[in-house]
Amino acid sequence: MTLQEIKDKVSDNIGNDVVIKCNLGRNKFEKYRAKIKETYKNVFIVEVRDKRCEIKSFTYTDVMTKTIKIDY
């Protein structure tokens, strides 16, 4: 998947609920239920839907290098 395809797919899902799985290294993972809020040239912003509302940002390269995985 190319960087442009990733950007397009994330942009198509603005406002939708997704599940994001982050690889923190050393077999440590975090899993978020989130809503894609905004997209920019190099990053996208998500609002985490847990007990406390958090805003997190990720780069499209994170998706490409499989540091994070998004389940739409």
C-alpha positions as CSV (number, residue, x, y, z in Angstrom):
1,M,0.0,0.0,0.0
2,T,1.4,3.4,-1.0
3,L,1.5,6.5,1.2
4,Q,-1.2,8.2,-1.0
5,E,-3.5,5.2,-0.7
6,I,-3.1,5.3,3.1
7,K,-3.9,9.0,3.2
8,D,-7.0,8.5,1.0
9,K,-8.3,5.7,3.1
10,V,-7.8,7.6,6.3
11,S,-9.5,10.7,4.8
12,D,-12.4,8.6,3.6
13,N,-13.0,7.5,7.2
14,I,-13.1,10.9,8.9
15,G,-15.8,10.8,11.6
16,N,-15.9,7.0,11.6
17,D,-15.1,4.9,14.6
18,V,-12.0,2.7,14.2
19,V,-9.8,0.5,16.3
20,I,-6.1,1.4,16.4
21,K,-3.5,-1.1,17.6
22,C,-0.1,0.5,18.5
23,N,3.1,-1.5,18.6
24,L,5.2,-0.1,21.4
25,G,8.0,-2.6,20.9
26,R,9.2,-5.5,23.0
27,N,5.8,-7.3,22.5
28,K,3.9,-4.4,24.1
29,F,0.7,-3.2,22.4
30,E,-1.9,-0.6,23.1
31,K,-5.4,-0.8,21.6
32,Y,-7.7,2.2,21.2
33,R,-11.3,2.6,20.1
34,A,-11.1,6.0,18.4
35,K,-12.7,8.4,16.0
36,I,-10.8,10.0,13.2
37,K,-11.1,13.7,13.7
38,E,-8.9,15.5,11.2
39,T,-6.2,14.8,8.5
40,Y,-3.3,17.0,7.6
41,K,-0.4,16.7,5.1
42,N,1.7,14.4,7.3
43,V,-0.4,13.4,10.3
44,F,-3.9,12.5,11.3
45,I,-5.7,13.2,14.6
46,V,-7.9,10.7,16.4
47,E,-10.0,11.1,19.5
48,V,-9.7,8.1,21.8
49,R,-13.0,6.8,23.1
50,D,-12.0,5.5,26.6
51,K,-12.8,6.6,30.1
52,R,-11.0,9.9,29.5
53,C,-11.1,11.5,26.1
54,E,-7.7,11.9,24.7
55,I,-6.5,13.3,21.4
56,K,-3.6,11.4,19.7
57,S,-1.8,12.0,16.4
58,F,-0.2,9.5,14.1
59,T,1.7,9.8,10.9
60,Y,0.8,8.0,7.7
61,T,4.3,6.5,7.8
62,D,3.3,4.8,11.1
63,V,0.6,2.9,9.2
64,M,3.0,2.1,6.3
65,T,5.7,0.7,8.6
66,K,3.1,-1.2,10.6
67,T,3.8,0.7,13.8
68,I,0.1,1.1,14.1
69,K,-2.7,-0.9,12.5
70,I,-6.1,0.6,11.8
71,D,-9.2,-1.6,11.7
72,Y,-11.9,0.3,9.9
